[in-house]
Amino acid sequence: MVHVRIVLTEKKENVLLVAIIILALIALAIYWLTRTSETKRSGGTSLRRTAASHINANGTPKRGYASMDAAQDAAKKQSSSTNQSMSAYKCSTCKLFHIGHA
């Protein structure tokens, strides 16, 4: 009788362990889906945009453009004046358009 009780206890522990592993995998899947559901930008930029993403390398705030055309025009002007390739993109945080290095 003791042997039967030990086997049942071990089975309950195994079921509990499997349930914990399944819940951990589900939590990981949900985290990964919410992390990557935002619009991605090319060039290896961060998937998550923060308030710091609205600051240029020199510490000044990035300028927001109301339209993609206005941002692309500004990117062309800055590209020609700095000899660096610039591109326009829509910001997922503020929904305006910014320019950055391509």
MDTraj code that builds the backbone (N, CA, C; nanometers):
import mdtraj as md
import numpy as np

residues = "MET VAL HIS VAL ARG ILE VAL LEU THR GLU LYS LYS GLU ASN VAL LEU LEU VAL ALA ILE ILE ILE LEU ALA LEU ILE ALA LEU ALA ILE TYR TRP LEU THR ARG THR SER GLU THR LYS ARG SER GLY GLY THR SER LEU ARG ARG THR ALA ALA SER HIS ILE ASN ALA ASN GLY THR PRO LYS ARG GLY TYR ALA SER MET ASP ALA ALA GLN ASP ALA ALA LYS LYS GLN SER SER SER THR ASN GLN SER MET SER ALA TYR LYS CYS SER THR CYS LYS LEU PHE HIS ILE GLY HIS ALA".split()
xyz = np.array([
    [0.0810, -0.1190, 0.0000],
    [0.0000, 0.0000, 0.0000],
    [0.0860, 0.1263, 0.0000],
    [0.1961, 0.1251, 0.0683],
    [0.2872, 0.2389, 0.0714],
    [0.3451, 0.2616, -0.0674],
    [0.3759, 0.1544, -0.1358],
    [0.4321, 0.1641, -0.2701],
    [0.3348, 0.2337, -0.3663],
    [0.2086, 0.2041, -0.3601],
    [0.1070, 0.2651, -0.4453],
    [0.0972, 0.4144, -0.4160],
    [0.1024, 0.4541, -0.2929],
    [0.0938, 0.5943, -0.2541],
    [0.2150, 0.6726, -0.3069],
    [0.3319, 0.6140, -0.3027],
    [0.4534, 0.6799, -0.3535],
    [0.4425, 0.7001, -0.5040],
    [0.3953, 0.6011, -0.5768],
    [0.3795, 0.6113, -0.7216],
    [0.2802, 0.7216, -0.7559],
    [0.1690, 0.7297, -0.6845],
    [0.0709, 0.8340, -0.7107],
    [0.1288, 0.9721, -0.6814],
    [0.2056, 0.9858, -0.5757],
    [0.2682, 1.1134, -0.5420],
    [0.3664, 1.1547, -0.6516],
    [0.4458, 1.0597, -0.7006],
    [0.5407, 1.0906, -0.8077],
    [0.4675, 1.1323, -0.9348],
    [0.3558, 1.0683, -0.9654],
    [0.2788, 1.1063, -1.0838],
    [0.2230, 1.2476, -1.0694],
    [0.1752, 1.2826, -0.9504],
    [0.1236, 1.4169, -0.9282],
    [0.2343, 1.5202, -0.9445],
    [0.3543, 1.4883, -0.8962],
    [0.4679, 1.5799, -0.9110],
    [0.5045, 1.5968, -1.0581],
    [0.4995, 1.4860, -1.1333],
    [0.5312, 1.4941, -1.2762],
    [0.4282, 1.5775, -1.3507],
    [0.3014, 1.5607, -1.3176],
    [0.1945, 1.6382, -1.3814],
    [0.2124, 1.7862, -1.3480],
    [0.2458, 1.8153, -1.2228],
    [0.2683, 1.9532, -1.1820],
    [0.3878, 2.0135, -1.2555],
    [0.4938, 1.9376, -1.2687],
    [0.6118, 1.9851, -1.3399],
    [0.5807, 2.0129, -1.4871],
    [0.5082, 1.9242, -1.5515],
    [0.4690, 1.9435, -1.6910],
    [0.3797, 2.0670, -1.7045],
    [0.2872, 2.0862, -1.6114],
    [0.1985, 2.2033, -1.6152],
    [0.2783, 2.3330, -1.5998],
    [0.3766, 2.3328, -1.5120],
    [0.4608, 2.4519, -1.4928],
    [0.5402, 2.4819, -1.6197],
    [0.5945, 2.3790, -1.6825],
    [0.6709, 2.3983, -1.8067],
    [0.5804, 2.4523, -1.9170],
    [0.4608, 2.3986, -1.9299],
    [0.3670, 2.4457, -2.0328],
    [0.3297, 2.5919, -2.0087],
    [0.3008, 2.6276, -1.8835],
    [0.2667, 2.7669, -1.8521],
    [0.3845, 2.8604, -1.8808],
    [0.5051, 2.8164, -1.8511],
    [0.6231, 2.8986, -1.8801],
    [0.6390, 2.9190, -2.0305],
    [0.6164, 2.8162, -2.1090],
    [0.6262, 2.8287, -2.2546],
    [0.5185, 2.9215, -2.3103],
    [0.3980, 2.9129, -2.2564],
    [0.2904, 3.0017, -2.3004],
    [0.3252, 3.1466, -2.2666],
    [0.3770, 3.1696, -2.1448],
    [0.4158, 3.3055, -2.1054],
    [0.5267, 3.3586, -2.1957],
    [0.6227, 3.2745, -2.2298],
    [0.7311, 3.3157, -2.3197],
    [0.6767, 3.3500, -2.4583],
    [0.5845, 3.2690, -2.5079],
    [0.5256, 3.2957, -2.6398],
    [0.4485, 3.4272, -2.6401],
    [0.3722, 3.4525, -2.5357],
    [0.2969, 3.5782, -2.5275],
    [0.3923, 3.6969, -2.5209],
    [0.4962, 3.6859, -2.4400],
    [0.5952, 3.7935, -2.4311],
    [0.6574, 3.8192, -2.5682],
    [0.6983, 3.7147, -2.6365],
    [0.7651, 3.7311, -2.7656],
    [0.6709, 3.7926, -2.8690],
    [0.5451, 3.7511, -2.8698],
    [0.4496, 3.8059, -2.9658],
    [0.4245, 3.9543, -2.9406],
    [0.4116, 3.9943, -2.8152],
    [0.3877, 4.1360, -2.7868],
    [0.5133, 4.2181, -2.8126],
    [0.6292, 4.1589, -2.7975],
    [0.7555, 4.2297, -2.8194],
    [0.7787, 4.2579, -2.9666],
    [0.7400, 4.1675, -3.0520],
    [0.7691, 4.1816, -3.1944],
    [0.6496, 4.2263, -3.2760],
    [0.5379, 4.2591, -3.2127],
    [0.4196, 4.2961, -3.2903],
    [0.4261, 4.4402, -3.3393],
    [0.5189, 4.5197, -3.2853],
    [0.5310, 4.6578, -3.3303],
    [0.5945, 4.6616, -3.4684],
    [0.5718, 4.7695, -3.5405],
    [0.6284, 4.7851, -3.6732],
    [0.7802, 4.7906, -3.6631],
    [0.8451, 4.7090, -3.7421],
    [0.9911, 4.7054, -3.7398],
    [1.0475, 4.8056, -3.8395],
    [1.1638, 4.8598, -3.8062],
    [1.2382, 4.9446, -3.8986],
    [1.3586, 4.8667, -3.9453],
    [1.4084, 4.9000, -4.0610],
    [1.5277, 4.8325, -4.1102],
    [1.6508, 4.8915, -4.0423],
    [1.7626, 4.8264, -4.0614],
    [1.8874, 4.8786, -4.0086],
    [1.9184, 4.8339, -3.8674],
    [1.8482, 4.7332, -3.8161],
    [1.8800, 4.6795, -3.6853],
    [1.8416, 4.7684, -3.5687],
    [1.7419, 4.8516, -3.5860],
    [1.7018, 4.9394, -3.4764],
    [1.6210, 4.8624, -3.3736],
    [1.6014, 4.9226, -3.2598],
    [1.5310, 4.8595, -3.1493],
    [1.3859, 4.8306, -3.1863],
    [1.3362, 4.7206, -3.1358],
    [1.1961, 4.6883, -3.1591],
    [1.1049, 4.7747, -3.0743],
    [1.1508, 4.8152, -2.9622],
    [1.0713, 4.8990, -2.8727],
    [1.1215, 5.0418, -2.8788],
    [1.0307, 5.1337, -2.8990],
    [1.0660, 5.2751, -2.9049],
    [1.0395, 5.3356, -2.7684],
    [1.1303, 5.4166, -2.7198],
    [1.1144, 5.4802, -2.5897],
    [1.1246, 5.6307, -2.6065],
    [1.1096, 5.7036, -2.4966],
    [1.1245, 5.8486, -2.5021],
    [1.2651, 5.8856, -2.5483],
    [1.3632, 5.8036, -2.5145],
    [1.5006, 5.8313, -2.5566],
    [1.5177, 5.8186, -2.7078],
    [1.4256, 5.7498, -2.7751],
    [1.4360, 5.7365, -2.9198],
    [1.3999, 5.8668, -2.9902],
    [1.3529, 5.9653, -2.9160],
    [1.3206, 6.0958, -2.9730],
    [1.4323, 6.1972, -2.9492],
    [1.5514, 6.1486, -2.9191],
    [1.6672, 6.2343, -2.8960],
    [1.7745, 6.1987, -2.9983],
    [1.8312, 6.3006, -3.0618],
    [1.9404, 6.2794, -3.1566],
    [2.0687, 6.2439, -3.0821],
    [2.1692, 6.2030, -3.1574],
    [2.2983, 6.1680, -3.0983],
    [2.3622, 6.2866, -3.0262],
    [2.3315, 6.4083, -3.0707],
    [2.3895, 6.5271, -3.0071],
    [2.3059, 6.5763, -2.8888],
    [2.1999, 6.5039, -2.8523],
    [2.1198, 6.5380, -2.7353],
    [2.0002, 6.6271, -2.7615],
    [1.9802, 6.6681, -2.8841],
    [1.8651, 6.7533, -2.9160],
    [1.7455, 6.6665, -2.9558],
    [1.6240, 6.7146, -2.9329],
    [1.5056, 6.6350, -2.9702],
    [1.4947, 6.6181, -3.1216],
    [1.4486, 6.5015, -3.1630],
    [1.4247, 6.4796, -3.3063],
    [1.3050, 6.5625, -3.3497],
    [1.3100, 6.6068, -3.4738],
    [1.1990, 6.6831, -3.5288],
    [1.0956, 6.5868, -3.5855],
    [0.9695, 6.6134, -3.5564],
    [0.8611, 6.5324, -3.6096],
    [0.7992, 6.6006, -3.7307],
    [0.7775, 6.5254, -3.8363],
    [0.7168, 6.5785, -3.9592],
    [0.5755, 6.5220, -3.9707],
    [0.4834, 6.6029, -4.0188],
    [0.3431, 6.5631, -4.0284],
    [0.3180, 6.4617, -4.1393],
    [0.4021, 6.4629, -4.2426],
    [0.3807, 6.3707, -4.3546],
    [0.5112, 6.3037, -4.3942],
    [0.4975, 6.1899, -4.4606],
    [0.6140, 6.1171, -4.5105],
    [0.6863, 6.1992, -4.6170],
    [0.6114, 6.2706, -4.7008],
    [0.6738, 6.3534, -4.8052],
    [0.7639, 6.4612, -4.7449],
    [0.7147, 6.5282, -4.6405],
    [0.7945, 6.6333, -4.5763],
    [0.9205, 6.5735, -4.5141],
    [0.9073, 6.4573, -4.4519],
    [1.0229, 6.3925, -4.3899],
    [1.1227, 6.3460, -4.4960],
    [1.0733, 6.2943, -4.6080],
    [1.1628, 6.2501, -4.7150],
    [1.2368, 6.3684, -4.7775],
    [1.1682, 6.4814, -4.7944],
    [1.2348, 6.6014, -4.8461],
    [1.3466, 6.6460, -4.7518],
    [1.3179, 6.6468, -4.6229],
    [1.4190, 6.6856, -4.5242],
    [1.5358, 6.5868, -4.5235],
    [1.5055, 6.4586, -4.5406],
    [1.6110, 6.3565, -4.5440],
    [1.7018, 6.3758, -4.6654],
    [1.6423, 6.4094, -4.7807],
    [1.7226, 6.4343, -4.9011],
    [1.8134, 6.5550, -4.8818],
    [1.7586, 6.6625, -4.8246],
    [1.8390, 6.7830, -4.8010],
    [1.9533, 6.7543, -4.7052],
    [1.9227, 6.6829, -4.5973],
    [2.0277, 6.6544, -4.4998],
    [2.1306, 6.5565, -4.5564],
    [2.0855, 6.4619, -4.6383],
    [2.1780, 6.3675, -4.7012],
    [2.2782, 6.4407, -4.7901],
    [2.2278, 6.5365, -4.8675],
    [2.3176, 6.6086, -4.9582],
    [2.4105, 6.7042, -4.8832],
    [2.3649, 6.7610, -4.7720],
    [2.4498, 6.8561, -4.6999],
    [2.5519, 6.7871, -4.6094],
    [2.5225, 6.6659, -4.5626],
    [2.6153, 6.5976, -4.4720],
    [2.6902, 6.4827, -4.5377],
    [2.6545, 6.4484, -4.6603],
    [2.7150, 6.3356, -4.7315],
    [2.6915, 6.2023, -4.6590],
    [2.5816, 6.1927, -4.5838],
    [2.5430, 6.0698, -4.5162],
    [2.4029, 6.0318, -4.5631],
    [2.3811, 5.9029, -4.5819],
    [2.2510, 5.8563, -4.6294],
    [2.1480, 5.8650, -4.5167],
    [2.0402, 5.9386, -4.5414],
    [1.9326, 5.9564, -4.4441],
    [1.8027, 5.9044, -4.5043],
    [1.7134, 5.8562, -4.4181],
    [1.5840, 5.8078, -4.4656],
    [1.4744, 5.8524, -4.3690],
    [1.3516, 5.8483, -4.4168],
    [1.2358, 5.8874, -4.3362],
    [1.1635, 5.7619, -4.2891],
    [1.1044, 5.7713, -4.1701],
    [1.0285, 5.6591, -4.1166],
    [0.9170, 5.7106, -4.0265],
    [0.8130, 5.6295, -4.0118],
    [0.7022, 5.6653, -3.9226],
    [0.7340, 5.6117, -3.7833],
    [0.7225, 5.6975, -3.6855],
    [0.7512, 5.6620, -3.5463],
    [0.6302, 5.5913, -3.4854],
    [0.6538, 5.4755, -3.4271],
    [0.5437, 5.4007, -3.3662],
    [0.5043, 5.4581, -3.2303],
    [0.5859, 5.5481, -3.1749],
    [0.5552, 5.6076, -3.0450],
    [0.4677, 5.7305, -3.0593],
    [0.5103, 5.8255, -3.1440],
    [0.4371, 5.9522, -3.1548],
    [0.3538, 5.9622, -3.2824],
    [0.3668, 5.8639, -3.3722],
    [0.2906, 5.8577, -3.4983],
    [0.3264, 5.9694, -3.5959],
    [0.4349, 6.0429, -3.5690],
    [0.4859, 6.1405, -3.6657],
    [0.5965, 6.0749, -3.7460],
    [0.6539, 6.1492, -3.8394],
    [0.7608, 6.0976, -3.9226],
    [0.8910, 6.1642, -3.8789],
    [0.9986, 6.0844, -3.8732],
    [1.1307, 6.1342, -3.8381],
    [1.2274, 6.0952, -3.9488],
    [1.3473, 6.1507, -3.9412],
    [1.4529, 6.1076, -4.0331],
    [1.5664, 6.0513, -3.9503],
    [1.6374, 5.9576, -4.0100],
    [1.7508, 5.8948, -3.9422],
    [1.8468, 5.8376, -4.0445],
    [1.9597, 5.7897, -3.9937],
    [2.0599, 5.7308, -4.0832],
    [2.0037, 5.6031, -4.1459],
    [2.0236, 5.5912, -4.2748],
    [1.9723, 5.4745, -4.3474],
    [2.0628, 5.3560, -4.3296],
])
top = md.Topology()
chain = top.add_chain()
for i, resn in enumerate(residues, 1):
    res = top.add_residue(resn, chain, resSeq=i)
    for name in ("N", "CA", "C"):
        top.add_atom(name, md.element.get_by_symbol(name[0]), res)
traj = md.Trajectory(xyz[None], top)
